[in-house]
């Protein structure tokens, strides 16, 4: 229990500056005030009951300074007597506990016991488990709404990558893959379109994940970029009429394993000569030249190159303006690094939904930031590979 508390405290400290924590902190504070006023008045908002002992009288605004930033509070007023939320005094201890409520809701799912303990630590002993469940449910609802939202339009490029976390399953601690899917639409804008937890090598897992994306509206996929997960390639062929691009960065790591330390720079340089060719034909021709070069001294590497040729060079058949981004899963590396940083603090998750909850909240915030940035891919070539090119009207009306 001490280790769990320590991990939770670290998560609070490391996540205190994030907008998502501040936003959820405000939401949780609002709900806790509502719960407490319900107990003070003997009735819910708008409820008429003979047991009512007081009534509401509007709100007063107060700025709450927390380690997560400034939070605007609307504190309910009562017709008789005054009301101040219990969590505002003492400030530091209560604020830390309230942030912990938010984080614990992520980590422990709908386990009302641990959340209820945190609420009681704030001096709000009258909150029932049903109210705690409502609080956790409201937080879950926001994350789930993002992860299950409908997808509209065409999404020519789809990146899929995985990071691994530890979770308890049937009394054992196992490692599971957290799969993240990012796609770019025909406007050149990228979005996080899916998250799932499961075994990355199982074809049945990939089939379910990809079919869930299509049920939500993902269509028009022309290229899927990923590492060589077992089962993924077969699932792509069954769900999409799309090409598979093997992440060239992961491929390079695999290829260099066939060479000794002194040979690796040479191997890397030669393979790169094929990857930088202007045309698809030139890339394949150079790839075969490189494979032939290794056939005598590094025959296993030569065979590996021959087997992977079409999958590694798939990106060369797409618009040149997009090739840097679509040749690998590197566009997801920064996102995965942040997820790994957060999940490492948690250590061992109690269940799969807890993983999705924490990761989903981080991705929701990142997705919002992407919408405010410029296009991820240039429009050049996107219309040509889309099944339903977007019709753009001129901004100038001519006579």
N, C-alpha and C positions, 0 to 999 in steps of 0.2 A: 504493500500500500504506500510505503514511503517513497519507493521509486516512481510509482504512478503519480504521486503528488509532486515530486520533483520535476518530472517530465512536463506536467501540466503547467507548473510555474515557469519553466523555461519557455514553453509555447506562448504563454501570456507575454513574457518579456520580449520575445523575438517578434511576436505578431502585433505588438501594441500600436505600431505606426500605420498599420494597414487600413485603408479605407473600409474594407469589408468588415473589420472588427468594430470600427466606430459606428458604421451603419447598423450593424446588428446589436451593438451595445445600446443605441438609442431605441431600437425596436423592443429589446428585452426590458429596458427601463420603463418604457411606456406600458407594457403588459403587466409588469410587476406593480406599478402604481395603480392600474385598474383593478388588479386582484385585491390590493390592500384597501382601496376605497370601497370595494364591494363588501368587504368585511366590516368596515367602519359604518357603512350606511345600512347594511342588512339587505341589500338588493343590488342586482346588476344594473347596468346603465339602461334607463328607460323602463325598467321593470316596476310594476305596481304591486305592492305586497303589504299585508297588514303588519309584517314584521319589520318594516322599514323604521329605522331609528334616526335617520338624518337624510339629507338630500344634497345633491350637487349644486354648485353655483358657479359654473364656468371654469376657466383655467387661468393660471398666471404663468408667464414665460420666465425661464431661468436658464442661463448658460452654465453648463456643467463642464468644468475643465478636468479632463482625464488624461492619463498617459497615452491614450489612443487619439487624443485631440479634443477639440471643443465639441460638445454635444448639446443641441438645443432641446430642452425639456419643456413640456407643457404639463405643469403640475395641477391636478384637479383641486378645486376649491370647494369647501363645504359651507352650507348656510349657517350651521352652528359649530363653533370651534374652528381651529386651524388644523391644517394637515401638512406635514413634511415627510417625504418618503424616508423610510427607515434606512435605506442604503446610502443616504447622503451624509450620515453621521455614524461613526467617524469617517471622514472622506476617504483616506487612503486605503484602509482595511476593507471598507465596503466596496469601493470601486474595484479593488483587486478581486474581491469575491464575485462581483457582478460580471467582470470580464471572464472569470473562470466559469460562470454559468454558461456563457456563450460558447467557450471552448469545449466545456464538458458536453454540451449538447451535440457538438460535432463528433466528439470522440466516442461517447458512450451511447449514441443512438437515442432510443426512447426509454432508456433505463431511468425511470423516475426516481429511484432511490438515491443515486449519487447526486443528481441535480437537486433533489429536495434537500439533501444535506448541505449543499452549498448555499441554497436559499436560506436555510435555518441559520447558517453561519453569519448571515447578514442581519439577524434579529427578526426575520419575517417568519416566525414560527407557525403562523396560522394558515399558510398556503397549503392547500390539499394536493395530494398526488395527482388528482385529475386536472388541477390547474397547471401543475408542472408539465403534465403530458400535453396539455394544450399549448403551452409555451414552446416545448420541443417540437411539436407538430407544426407550429407556424414557421419555425426556422427551417425545418425539413421541406415544407411546402415551397419556400422560395427557391431552394436549391433544385428540387425536383422539377419545378416549373421550367427552369432554365435547361435542365438536361433532357426534358421530354418535349421541348417546344417544337412546333411544326417547322419544317425546312422548305423554303420556297425557291423556285427557279432552278437553274442548272448549276452544277458544281463540277467543273471539268477536272480539277485536281484534288486528290484526297491523300493526306499524309496520315499514317498510323504508326505510332511508336509506343513503347512500353517502358515502364520503370517498375522495380520490384520492391514490395514491402512485406513485412511479416504480420501474420494474423493468427489468432487462435481458431482452430477448427477441430471439433470433436476431442477436445482435451489436449491437442497437439499444437505446436507452433510451426507453421509452414510458411513458405514464401509463395506469394501470388503475384501475378502481373497486373498492373494498373494500366489499361489500354486507353490511350487518348487519340481521338480522331479530329483532325483539323482539315477544313476544306476551303477552297477559294471559289467564289462564284464568278459569273461572267462580267461583273463590275470590277473584278480584281480585288475584292475585299475578302479577307480571311476571317473565318469564325471557327470556334470550337464546336463541333457538331455531335460529339459522343464521348462517353466514358463508360468503361466496364471493368469488372474485376474477374479474373479467371485464369486458367492455364493457357499460356500463349501457344503451346504446341498442339492443342486439340482442335481439329477441324470443326467439330460440332459447336465449340465455343465461338469460333470465328463466323460460322454460318449464322448463328443467332444474332451476334453483334451487328453484322452487315445487314441482315434482313430487318433488324430493328431500325437501322438508319433509313432504309428504303421505305419502310412503313411510315416514317415521319416525313417523308417527302424528298429524300436525297435522290437526285436523278442527274442524268447527263454526265456521269463520271467517265472520264477518258483515260486517266492514269492514276494508279494507286502506288504510292511510294512507301516502302517499309523495309525493315530488315527481313532476313529469310526465315521467318517463323514457320515452323512445320504446320501445315494445314491451312495457312493463310492464302497461299497461292491457289489452292484448289477451291477455297471458299469464294475468292474473287471471281474465278471463272464461272461459278454457279450463280452468283448474284448479279454481277455487272458484266456488261460487254466492254470491258476495259483492259488496258495493258498494265502489266505489273512492272514497276521499276524497283530493282533491288538497290537499296541504299548503298551508294558507292563508298561512303566512309566506312560502314560496317564491312563491306566487301574487302576493302583494302586491308583492314585489320586481319581478316581471315587469310588473305593472300600472303601477307608478310609472315604468317606463321610457317609457311613452307620454305622460308629462307633463313639463313643464319644471320646473326647480328651485322656482320660485315657486308652482307649482300643486300640488305633491306633498302638502303638509299637508292641503289641501282635499280632494284625491282620497282620501287615506287615511281622513279623517274620514267622508266620505260612504259609502264602501264598508263601513266598520265599523258604520254604522247598520243594515245588513242582517244582519250577522253576529251582532248581539246581540239579535235578535228572539226572543220567547218560543216561537213555534211555527214549524213548517216552512212553513206557508202564508204567515205574515206575513213570513218571511225572503225567500221568493221574490217576494212582492209588492213589498217594499221594494227588492230587488235590481233589479227592472225599472224602478222609479222612478229609481234612481240611473243606470242605463244610459241611460234617456231623457234625463236631465239632461245627459249628456256627448255626446249624439248630434250636436249642432251644432258645439260648440267642439273636442271631442276625439273625432271619429268612430271612429278606430282603437281607442281605449280602450273605447268603447261596444260595438263589435263583439267585442272581446276578452272583455268582461264577459258578453255574451250567450252566447258559445261555452262559457265556463267555468262558467256558473251552476249546473248540476246537480252538477258535480264538486266545486266549492268548498263548496256548501251541503249535501252529503251527510250531514255530522255532525249536522245538525238533526233528522234522522229517528231519532236514537238517544236513550237516556235522558239527561235534562238533567244529571244528576249526573256524567256522564262527558264532557260536551261539551268542556270546557276541554282535557282531555288528548288527545281523539281528533280535534281539528280540525287538528292539524299534527304534524310530526315533531319538534317541540321537545323531547319527552321523551328523544330520543336525542342532543340537541346536546351535553350535557355529556360523554356517553360518547364521541362522535366527537371532541371537543376533546382528550380524553386520548389517544386513539388517534393523532391527528394529531401531538400533542407527541412521542410516542414514535417514530413512523415518520419524522418530520422529522429526528430525531437519526441514524437509520440512513442516511437520504439515498436511496441507490439499492439496492434489494433484488436479490439475485442471481437469484431465481426466484419464481414464484407460491407454492410451498409454504412458502418462508421468510416470506412475508407472513402467510399463514394461521397459521403457528406463533407468530409474535410477537403478532399480534392475538388469536389464540385464547387464549393464556396470560393476556392482560390481561382478556379477557371472562370467562374462567373465574373469576377472582378477583372481578370485579364481580358476576357472577351469584350467587356465594356470599353476598356482602354483601346483595344484594336479598332473599335468602331469610330474612335475620335482621331485615329491616325490616317495618313494618306494611304492610297491603294497599295496593297502588298505586291501585286503584279501589274505590269503595264497592260493597257487594253489591247496593245498590239498583238494580234494573233488569237485573242480569246474568242472573238466572234467566229473565226474560221473553224475552231474545234468544238463550238457549241452546237447542239442540235436545234436550239431555238435562240438564235442571235437576238440580243436586245436591240430594239429599234430606238435610236436616240434622235430626238427632234432638235432642230436648230433653235437656239435661243433667240434668234433674230427673225422677226416676221417681215417677209419681203412682199412688196405689192405685186 
